[in-house]
């Protein structure tokens, strides 16, 4: 019996009994300890992470001030994705999030691809985060003698220990991590505005429009470098969908989720676009580098003793936050998949604190490979895993939009009811978003050093997914048959 049969039975039950779609089996056993303030700050923390604090330096160097435009465009499409996911969450909250929705609207194969590509995204993002942590730590001379791979391993061990305690502790940590990130960015922007207003020299440069006009203008290297950084900019927004996962562990998602999603747009405009514009006005793009946070670059060159050290400590906290979020989300996603038979059974296991430790440990195992990458290629580790992570997040966002398309189609057919909180202008919004994401993916071919090699991994990843599906399809089918028998009793 196929999973489609289960979906049909669910649809019939909805029409006849006026009941909501049945909850994902992977949702059983979770606590509801995340409060509104946790979810709101998780949404903020998802919008402010390693992609901005570290990644913006190299992108400013390559693309120049036009990077702000790239952040704005990608931010608009990221908002569309999160708005679509928010509507699906209000339709049926689930810790399995988009994997659960893919199972309902795309079938088990869709859920299988969505889950494992998301795992690819966050496991490689975890490698990027521990790499960033090691790079940040090397900023202080007392740590420069310690190998980068050692620092990466220590960071992974610390975050793993914290993540296994409880979801409440996770929520509290992310709350305070987000507070620190927001307060620091606001503080930096106030300092930047002061430097602009007083024309205080930064590293011998007078801040203002001259920092852009005298160094090649908005597009100092042309349009192509701006296009090439798009997939990296998408990576910067990669944790926004974490709101959908966290909603499964909050008691009032119908109140919390719309507020968190709607606030994302102004955060993008203020924190990403605003901070990049300030950075471009304070120093020429050529001064920034991929090896140092652009915020540290500015603060360490304005003559204020210890400013760079403080900022470096904050961006180190941001990387720890991102790694913490990655372990949290993959643990929940893998558990949802395991209950459907498409992930190893041990990833469904939970500890006494109701934390799905099996999936978290599997993600950490992949991150350990990242420690090896930091040992073999310390100077290229961040850039390599960033591009691979982009494959995972682009595929995840495409699947979210496809799920929403089918969701809206079924709603128009009278099979289900859309909540009042909606993504507008469907299906044009979904189609435009999917097209944009695929174009960004294709443009990676113009980067022969890393992007082209990343695209060549797609056939390899596809082959692994196909082989994996043939390995789990019988278990998936047996699980579906069991669910169908329970629905039809």
SULJO-V382129 format. One record per backbone hydrogen bond with DSSP energy under -0.5 kcal/mol. CO is the residue of the C=O (numbers start at 1). NH is the residue of the N-H. E is the energy in kcal/mol with one decimal. If there is no record, write none. Layout:
CO_NH_E / CO_NH_E
This chain:
2_5_-0.7 / 2_6_-0.9 / 3_7_-2.2 / 4_8_-2.4 / 5_9_-2.4 / 6_10_-2.3 / 7_11_-2.4 / 8_12_-2.4 / 9_13_-2.3 / 10_14_-2.2 / 11_15_-2.1 / 12_16_-2.5 / 13_17_-2.5 / 13_19_-0.7 / 14_18_-1.1 / 24_27_-2.1 / 25_28_-1.2 / 27_30_-1.2 / 33_35_-0.5 / 34_251_-0.6 / 35_39_-2.2 / 36_40_-2.6 / 37_41_-1.9 / 38_42_-2.3 / 39_43_-2.2 / 40_44_-1.7 / 41_45_-3.2 / 42_46_-2.3 / 43_47_-0.9 / 44_47_-0.7 / 44_48_-0.6 / 45_48_-0.7 / 46_239_-0.6 / 49_52_-1.2 / 49_53_-2.6 / 50_54_-2.6 / 50_55_-2.0 / 52_56_-0.8 / 54_57_-1.3 / 54_58_-0.7 / 55_59_-1.7 / 56_60_-2.3 / 57_61_-1.7 / 58_62_-1.8 / 59_63_-3.3 / 59_64_-0.6 / 60_64_-1.5 / 63_66_-0.6 / 64_67_-2.1 / 65_68_-2.0 / 66_69_-0.6 / 66_70_-1.7 / 67_71_-2.4 / 68_72_-1.9 / 69_73_-2.6 / 70_74_-2.4 / 71_75_-1.9 / 72_76_-1.8 / 73_77_-1.7 / 74_78_-2.3 / 75_79_-2.1 / 76_80_-1.7 / 77_81_-1.9 / 78_82_-2.4 / 79_83_-2.7 / 80_84_-2.3 / 81_85_-2.4 / 82_86_-2.6 / 83_87_-1.9 / 84_88_-1.8 / 85_89_-2.4 / 86_90_-2.0 / 87_91_-1.5 / 88_92_-2.1 / 94_97_-1.2 / 96_99_-1.8 / 96_100_-0.7 / 97_100_-0.7 / 97_101_-1.8 / 98_102_-2.5 / 99_103_-1.9 / 100_104_-1.4 / 101_105_-2.7 / 102_106_-2.6 / 102_107_-0.8 / 106_110_-0.5 / 107_111_-1.9 / 108_112_-2.6 / 109_113_-2.4 / 110_114_-2.6 / 111_115_-2.6 / 112_116_-2.2 / 113_117_-2.3 / 114_118_-1.9 / 115_119_-2.2 / 116_120_-2.1 / 117_121_-2.2 / 118_122_-2.7 / 119_123_-2.6 / 120_124_-1.9 / 121_125_-2.3 / 122_126_-2.3 / 123_127_-1.2 / 124_128_-2.2 / 125_129_-2.7 / 126_130_-2.5 / 127_131_-2.1 / 128_132_-2.5 / 129_133_-2.7 / 130_134_-2.0 / 131_135_-2.4 / 132_136_-3.0 / 133_137_-2.4 / 134_138_-1.8 / 136_139_-1.4 / 137_140_-1.5 / 140_143_-2.0 / 140_144_-0.5 / 141_144_-0.8 / 143_146_-1.6 / 147_150_-0.5 / 147_151_-1.6 / 148_152_-1.9 / 149_153_-2.0 / 150_154_-2.2 / 151_155_-2.2 / 152_156_-2.0 / 153_157_-2.1 / 154_158_-2.2 / 155_159_-2.2 / 156_160_-2.2 / 157_161_-1.9 / 158_162_-1.8 / 159_163_-2.5 / 160_164_-1.3 / 162_165_-1.3 / 162_166_-0.5 / 166_170_-2.0 / 167_171_-2.7 / 168_172_-2.4 / 169_173_-2.6 / 170_174_-2.7 / 171_175_-2.2 / 172_176_-2.2 / 173_177_-2.8 / 174_178_-2.5 / 175_179_-2.0 / 176_180_-2.3 / 177_181_-2.3 / 178_182_-2.8 / 179_183_-2.6 / 180_184_-2.2 / 181_185_-2.4 / 182_186_-2.6 / 183_187_-2.3 / 184_188_-2.9 / 185_189_-2.6 / 186_190_-2.1 / 187_191_-2.2 / 188_192_-3.0 / 189_193_-2.4 / 190_194_-2.1 / 191_195_-2.6 / 192_196_-2.2 / 193_197_-2.6 / 194_198_-2.3 / 195_199_-0.9 / 195_200_-1.3 / 200_207_-0.6 / 201_203_-0.5 / 202_205_-1.8 / 205_202_-3.1 / 205_207_-0.6 / 208_211_-1.5 / 209_212_-1.2 / 209_213_-3.2 / 210_214_-2.2 / 212_215_-1.2 / 212_217_-2.3 / 213_216_-0.7 / 217_220_-0.6 / 218_66_-1.7 / 219_222_-1.3 / 223_226_-0.7 / 223_227_-1.8 / 224_228_-2.6 / 225_229_-1.3 / 227_230_-1.3 / 229_233_-2.1 / 230_234_-2.6 / 231_235_-1.7 / 232_236_-1.3 / 233_237_-0.9 / 234_237_-1.0 / 235_238_-1.7 / 237_240_-1.9 / 238_241_-0.5 / 239_242_-1.8 / 240_243_-1.5 / 241_244_-1.1 / 241_245_-0.9 / 242_246_-2.7 / 243_247_-1.7 / 245_248_-1.3 / 246_249_-2.1 / 247_250_-1.3 / 249_34_-2.3 / 252_255_-1.2 / 252_256_-2.1 / 253_257_-2.2 / 255_259_-0.8 / 256_260_-2.1 / 257_261_-2.9 / 258_262_-2.5 / 259_263_-1.2 / 261_264_-1.5 / 263_267_-1.3 / 264_268_-2.3 / 265_269_-2.1 / 266_270_-2.6 / 267_271_-2.8 / 267_272_-0.8 / 268_272_-1.0 / 268_273_-1.9 / 269_274_-1.4 / 271_275_-0.7 / 272_276_-2.2 / 273_277_-2.3 / 274_278_-2.1 / 275_279_-2.4 / 276_280_-2.3 / 277_281_-1.7 / 278_282_-1.6 / 279_283_-2.0 / 281_208_-2.9 / 284_287_-1.8 / 284_288_-0.6 / 285_288_-0.9 / 289_292_-0.8 / 293_297_-2.2 / 294_298_-1.9 / 295_299_-2.4 / 296_300_-2.4 / 298_301_-1.4 / 299_302_-0.8 / 299_304_-0.6 / 301_203_-1.6 / 303_305_-0.7 / 304_307_-1.8 / 306_310_-2.1 / 307_311_-2.2 / 308_312_-2.4 / 309_313_-1.8 / 310_314_-1.7 / 311_315_-2.4 / 312_316_-1.7 / 313_317_-1.7 / 314_318_-2.0 / 315_319_-1.9 / 316_320_-1.9 / 317_321_-2.3 / 318_322_-2.3 / 319_323_-2.2 / 320_324_-2.3 / 321_325_-2.4 / 322_326_-2.2 / 323_327_-2.0 / 324_328_-1.9 / 325_329_-2.7 / 326_330_-2.2 / 327_331_-1.6 / 328_332_-1.4 / 329_333_-2.5 / 330_334_-2.6 / 331_335_-1.3 / 332_336_-2.0 / 333_337_-2.0 / 334_338_-2.6 / 335_339_-2.1 / 336_340_-0.7 / 337_340_-0.7 / 337_341_-0.5 / 337_342_-2.1 / 337_343_-0.6 / 338_341_-1.0 / 344_347_-1.5 / 345_348_-2.1 / 346_349_-1.3 / 347_359_-0.8 / 349_358_-1.2 / 351_354_-1.9 / 353_167_-0.6 / 355_351_-2.2 / 355_357_-2.0 / 356_360_-1.2 / 357_361_-2.5 / 358_362_-1.7 / 359_363_-2.0 / 360_364_-2.1 / 361_365_-1.9 / 362_366_-1.4 / 363_367_-2.0 / 364_368_-1.8 / 365_369_-0.8 / 366_369_-0.7 / 366_370_-1.0 / 367_371_-1.2 / 368_372_-1.4 / 369_373_-1.8 / 370_374_-2.2 / 371_375_-1.2 / 372_376_-2.3 / 373_377_-3.2 / 377_380_-1.1 / 377_381_-1.4 / 380_384_-2.3 / 381_385_-2.2 / 382_386_-1.9 / 383_387_-1.6 / 384_388_-1.7 / 385_389_-2.7 / 386_390_-1.6 / 387_391_-1.1 / 388_392_-1.2 / 389_393_-2.3 / 390_394_-2.5 / 391_395_-1.9 / 392_396_-2.0 / 393_397_-2.5 / 394_398_-2.2 / 395_399_-2.2 / 396_400_-2.2 / 397_401_-2.1 / 398_402_-2.2 / 399_403_-2.6 / 400_404_-2.0 / 401_405_-2.1 / 402_406_-2.1 / 403_407_-2.5 / 404_408_-2.6 / 405_409_-2.1 / 406_410_-2.5 / 407_411_-2.0 / 408_412_-2.3 / 409_413_-1.2 / 410_415_-2.5 / 410_416_-0.6 / 411_414_-1.3 / 420_422_-0.8 / 422_424_-0.6 / 425_428_-0.8 / 425_429_-1.8 / 427_431_-2.4 / 428_432_-2.5 / 429_433_-2.0 / 430_434_-2.7 / 431_435_-2.4 / 432_436_-2.3 / 433_437_-2.4 / 434_438_-2.3 / 435_439_-2.2 / 436_440_-2.3 / 437_441_-2.0 / 438_442_-2.5 / 439_443_-2.2 / 440_444_-0.6 / 441_444_-1.1 / 442_445_-1.7 / 443_446_-1.6 / 444_447_-1.7 / 446_448_-0.7 / 447_452_-3.1 / 450_454_-2.2 / 451_455_-2.2 / 452_456_-1.8 / 454_457_-1.4 / 455_458_-1.6 / 456_460_-0.5 / 457_461_-2.9 / 458_462_-2.9 / 459_463_-2.3 / 460_464_-2.1 / 461_465_-2.4 / 462_466_-2.5 / 463_467_-2.6 / 464_468_-2.6 / 465_469_-2.3 / 466_470_-2.1 / 467_471_-1.1 / 468_472_-1.2 / 469_472_-0.5 / 469_473_-2.0 / 472_476_-2.5 / 473_477_-2.6 / 474_478_-2.4 / 475_479_-2.2 / 476_480_-2.3 / 477_481_-2.4 / 478_482_-1.9 / 479_483_-2.2 / 480_484_-2.5 / 481_485_-2.2 / 482_486_-1.6 / 483_487_-2.1 / 484_488_-1.9 / 486_489_-0.6
